[in-house]
Amino acid sequence: MELRQAVAITAVVIAPFANGQEADNWKGETELGVLVTTGNTEETNIKGRLGLIREVETWRHTGDFSTNYSEAEDETTAEEYLAALETDYKFDKKQYWFLRGSWENDRFSGYDFESSVTTGYGNRLWRSGDRSFFDLSAGAGYRYNKLDRVNAQGEDSEKEAIVRLAGQVDYALSANALFRQKLSTEIGLDENNTISQSETSLQANVAGNLSMKAALRVKHVSDAPAGSENTDTETSLSLLYGF
């Protein structure tokens, strides 16, 4: 599958976001974390994120866009951009069909970029109030990852069918605190490369729509490109504004 084909398929995921949506039905959150140290150690870390969701009786649309940049002693140590879009058609209050597209560009991952498109079945197994729920989903799709350099087999990309398994738990610890756990794994059916991700976060309201958020993100690639680590971790502390 060529890149233009992957982009075309991902456009199918984006389409519902731009088709007859009313602005007042959207909810979202913006996130910003900045850490600057000077003196014996000079380091800058900037993390930004935009999350959007629109949910009506039969549809739910979500979008997540984030960036992470770090610099130490005038040398870039991290530079990452991520985007994920998903649309869900709800059969009832629990069951839904999903279509998801994702794209990631991590300068130090060994990939020029990573992308995937998946579709499948999801179930909201548990829900309590407006803020607590437990989702599980399973589906299949296609992965297209462009390598930074040609590998030992003389290939410059990874193209394969995948199976995706994912889960998310949101739990309201109180009226002002929320715990969130996201887990996902995409299993390659041709190259047998499995990419798994976990994000654990805790956010607490500071004032009004402003919250403080602490998060730990872990990504594991079973067959990482040569010269790259199999596991990446990211710890962050940021301010989050809901709207």
HUBELHU-V941660 format. One record per residue. N is the residue number from 0. D_CENTER is the distance of its C-alpha to the mean C-alpha in Angstrom with 2 decimals. Layout:
N | D_CENTER
N | D_CENTER
This chain:
0 | 22.49
1 | 22.74
2 | 20.02
3 | 21.66
4 | 21.39
5 | 17.65
6 | 17.41
7 | 19.88
8 | 18.06
9 | 14.78
10 | 17.22
11 | 18.14
12 | 14.78
13 | 15.22
14 | 18.88
15 | 18.88
16 | 17.30
17 | 20.38
18 | 22.99
19 | 25.17
20 | 22.75
21 | 24.45
22 | 23.07
23 | 24.32
24 | 22.19
25 | 18.90
26 | 17.48
27 | 14.90
28 | 14.34
29 | 14.44
30 | 13.95
31 | 16.04
32 | 17.14
33 | 20.05
34 | 22.16
35 | 25.32
36 | 28.05
37 | 31.43
38 | 34.61
39 | 34.72
40 | 31.01
41 | 29.35
42 | 25.57
43 | 23.05
44 | 19.40
45 | 17.39
46 | 13.89
47 | 12.88
48 | 10.31
49 | 10.97
50 | 9.90
51 | 12.23
52 | 13.69
53 | 16.99
54 | 18.75
55 | 22.28
56 | 24.51
57 | 23.27
58 | 19.93
59 | 16.55
60 | 14.19
61 | 10.77
62 | 8.94
63 | 6.31
64 | 7.58
65 | 8.07
66 | 10.75
67 | 12.59
68 | 16.25
69 | 19.01
70 | 22.67
71 | 25.52
72 | 29.17
73 | 28.42
74 | 26.18
75 | 22.47
76 | 20.73
77 | 17.02
78 | 15.46
79 | 11.83
80 | 10.07
81 | 6.63
82 | 6.57
83 | 5.60
84 | 8.74
85 | 10.40
86 | 14.06
87 | 15.96
88 | 19.75
89 | 21.30
90 | 24.45
91 | 25.36
92 | 24.11
93 | 22.31
94 | 21.70
95 | 19.48
96 | 18.60
97 | 15.12
98 | 14.24
99 | 10.74
100 | 10.03
101 | 7.46
102 | 8.79
103 | 8.71
104 | 11.92
105 | 12.86
106 | 16.59
107 | 17.58
108 | 15.79
109 | 18.65
110 | 16.71
111 | 17.42
112 | 14.11
113 | 12.00
114 | 11.43
115 | 11.65
116 | 12.93
117 | 13.55
118 | 15.67
119 | 17.28
120 | 18.42
121 | 17.01
122 | 19.10
123 | 18.98
124 | 21.35
125 | 22.09
126 | 22.07
127 | 24.06
128 | 24.56
129 | 21.96
130 | 19.49
131 | 19.55
132 | 18.30
133 | 17.27
134 | 15.41
135 | 15.62
136 | 14.93
137 | 16.16
138 | 16.43
139 | 17.14
140 | 16.46
141 | 16.65
142 | 15.09
143 | 16.36
144 | 15.89
145 | 18.38
146 | 20.02
147 | 21.40
148 | 24.76
149 | 26.67
150 | 26.51
151 | 29.60
152 | 29.81
153 | 30.02
154 | 26.69
155 | 24.32
156 | 21.36
157 | 19.87
158 | 20.17
159 | 20.06
160 | 19.54
161 | 16.96
162 | 16.68
163 | 13.44
164 | 13.73
165 | 11.41
166 | 12.39
167 | 11.82
168 | 14.67
169 | 15.41
170 | 18.90
171 | 21.06
172 | 23.20
173 | 25.38
174 | 25.64
175 | 24.08
176 | 21.60
177 | 18.39
178 | 16.82
179 | 13.33
180 | 12.21
181 | 9.18
182 | 10.09
183 | 9.51
184 | 11.81
185 | 12.68
186 | 16.41
187 | 18.32
188 | 21.63
189 | 23.49
190 | 22.63
191 | 21.53
192 | 18.55
193 | 16.04
194 | 12.53
195 | 11.35
196 | 8.73
197 | 9.63
198 | 8.95
199 | 12.25
200 | 13.26
201 | 16.53
202 | 17.48
203 | 21.08
204 | 22.80
205 | 24.99
206 | 26.75
207 | 26.28
208 | 22.71
209 | 21.90
210 | 20.16
211 | 19.58
212 | 16.35
213 | 16.22
214 | 13.19
215 | 12.97
216 | 10.10
217 | 11.47
218 | 10.79
219 | 13.83
220 | 15.13
221 | 18.42
222 | 20.05
223 | 18.82
224 | 20.71
225 | 24.05
226 | 24.08
227 | 20.49
228 | 19.65
229 | 18.11
230 | 16.19
231 | 14.34
232 | 14.06
233 | 13.18
234 | 15.05
235 | 15.02
236 | 17.25
237 | 16.80
238 | 18.30
239 | 16.57
240 | 18.43
241 | 18.14
242 | 19.81
